[in-house]
Amino acid sequence: MKFAKLFALILPIIPVTYVNAAPDNPRILVAYYSLTGKTEKTANAIADASGGTLYKIQVEKQYPADKKERRKILEQEIENNELPPLAPTDINPENYDIIFLGSPVWANHISQPVKSFLAKYNLSGKDIIPFVTHSGGGRGQSFNDVAALCSGCVVDMDGWSSWGSGVGKKLTRWTTEQIKSVQ
């Protein structure tokens, strides 16, 4: 009986650890899709700044090199909301705590390969920090796409958006701040 009373007195002062809290040393993944290399440069800079594992999202069937032919396929995928199958990988994004998720902006949205990535994995409870590159049209609906397609994720709606590759000290500082904000 005395133990129960003592336990009742001590219980309220025991620190609580939340199940979804990021650990002190979170496992960080920098997953990205890049068609022209701009998003890849940004992803490399984020991986360097964060110490995260770099993962290039790849489709099973590569897009054609011919710009006209490629544009036709991309427009068809976007119009019909087709998700291209992804190439096999040894990396399981479900094993990470924080995922920096990169995509070029296509027609105001994230790329179809990144949509395939979000459809393939259960990232519920993960901290997702989107970053996008564009050719001057801005981030569009890309961060909203990530939030809508990643059920149960904690999505940073401020993310990173840049024209071109956007690498530099500002990106390094932003990366560090994002990791601290989810710990």
C-alpha positions in Angstrom: 0.0 0.0 0.0 2.8 2.4 0.8 4.4 1.7 -2.6 1.2 2.6 -4.4 1.0 6.0 -2.5 4.7 6.7 -3.2 4.2 5.8 -6.9 1.2 8.1 -7.1 3.3 11.0 -5.7 6.3 10.3 -8.0 4.5 9.6 -11.2 3.5 13.2 -12.0 7.2 14.3 -11.9 8.7 11.6 -14.1 9.6 13.1 -17.4 7.4 11.9 -20.3 9.0 10.9 -23.6 6.6 11.2 -26.5 6.4 8.3 -28.9 6.8 10.5 -32.0 9.6 12.7 -30.6 12.8 12.6 -32.7 15.8 11.0 -31.0 18.9 13.1 -30.1 20.6 11.5 -33.1 17.9 11.2 -35.6 18.4 9.0 -38.7 18.2 11.4 -41.6 17.4 10.6 -45.2 17.8 13.0 -48.1 15.5 11.5 -50.8 15.2 13.3 -54.1 14.3 13.0 -57.7 16.2 15.0 -60.3 15.7 15.1 -64.0 18.2 17.8 -65.0 20.6 17.8 -62.0 19.4 20.9 -60.3 17.5 19.1 -57.5 20.5 16.7 -57.2 22.9 19.6 -56.4 20.5 20.8 -53.7 20.1 17.3 -52.3 23.9 16.8 -52.1 24.3 20.1 -50.2 21.6 19.1 -47.8 23.1 15.7 -47.2 26.5 17.3 -46.6 25.0 19.8 -44.1 22.9 17.2 -42.3 25.1 14.1 -42.4 22.1 12.3 -43.8 22.0 9.3 -46.2 21.6 10.4 -49.8 18.9 8.5 -51.8 18.2 9.2 -55.4 14.7 8.2 -56.4 14.8 6.5 -59.7 12.1 5.3 -62.0 12.2 1.8 -63.6 12.0 3.2 -67.1 14.1 6.3 -67.6 12.6 9.3 -69.4 13.8 9.8 -73.0 16.7 12.2 -73.6 14.8 13.9 -76.4 13.0 16.9 -74.8 9.9 16.8 -77.0 9.4 13.1 -76.5 10.0 13.5 -72.7 7.7 16.4 -72.4 4.9 14.4 -74.1 5.3 11.5 -71.6 5.5 13.9 -68.6 2.4 15.7 -69.6 0.5 12.4 -70.1 1.6 11.2 -66.6 0.6 14.5 -65.0 -2.8 14.7 -66.9 -3.7 11.0 -66.1 -2.1 11.1 -62.6 0.1 8.1 -63.6 2.7 7.1 -61.1 5.8 5.6 -62.7 7.1 2.5 -61.0 10.3 3.1 -59.0 13.6 1.2 -59.5 14.4 -1.2 -56.7 16.6 0.0 -53.9 18.4 -1.3 -50.8 17.3 1.8 -48.8 14.1 1.7 -46.8 12.8 5.2 -46.1 10.6 3.8 -43.3 13.8 3.3 -41.2 14.5 7.0 -40.9 13.2 9.7 -38.5 13.6 12.8 -40.7 13.3 12.8 -44.4 14.3 15.8 -46.5 12.3 15.2 -49.7 13.4 16.9 -52.9 11.6 17.3 -56.3 11.6 19.6 -59.3 8.4 21.5 -59.7 6.4 20.2 -62.7 3.3 22.0 -63.7 3.0 23.7 -60.3 3.3 20.3 -58.4 5.9 17.8 -57.2 7.2 15.4 -59.9 5.4 12.1 -60.6 8.4 10.0 -59.4 8.2 11.7 -56.0 4.5 11.1 -55.9 5.3 7.4 -56.6 7.8 7.5 -53.6 5.1 8.9 -51.3 2.6 6.2 -52.5 5.1 3.4 -52.1 6.2 3.9 -48.5 4.4 4.3 -45.1 6.0 7.4 -43.7 3.4 8.0 -41.1 4.9 9.7 -38.0 8.0 10.8 -39.9 9.2 14.4 -40.1 9.1 15.3 -43.8 11.0 18.5 -44.9 10.3 19.2 -48.6 12.7 21.0 -50.9 12.0 21.9 -54.5 13.8 23.5 -57.4 12.0 25.4 -60.2 12.7 27.4 -63.2 11.2 30.6 -62.0 7.6 29.6 -61.3 8.0 29.1 -57.6 7.1 26.2 -55.4 3.5 26.2 -56.6 1.4 23.5 -54.8 4.4 21.2 -54.2 4.4 21.4 -50.4 0.7 21.0 -50.3 1.1 17.9 -52.5 3.5 16.4 -50.0 1.2 17.0 -47.1 -1.8 15.6 -49.0 0.1 12.5 -50.2 1.9 11.7 -46.9 -0.9 10.7 -44.5 0.2 10.9 -40.9 3.4 12.7 -41.7 4.6 15.9 -40.0 5.3 18.1 -43.0 7.2 21.3 -42.8 5.1 23.6 -44.9 7.8 26.2 -45.1 10.3 23.9 -46.8 13.0 25.1 -49.2 12.3 26.4 -52.6 14.9 27.8 -55.0 15.3 28.7 -58.6 18.0 26.4 -60.0 20.1 24.4 -57.6 20.0 27.0 -54.8 23.1 25.8 -53.0 25.2 27.9 -50.6 25.6 29.0 -47.0 21.9 30.0 -46.7 20.9 26.4 -47.6 23.4 24.9 -45.1 22.1 27.2 -42.3 18.4 26.3 -43.2 19.2 22.5 -43.2 20.7 22.8 -39.7 17.8 24.8 -38.4 15.3 22.3 -39.8 16.9 19.4 -38.0 17.0 21.3 -34.7 13.3 22.3 -35.1 12.2 18.7 -35.1 14.3 17.4 -32.3 
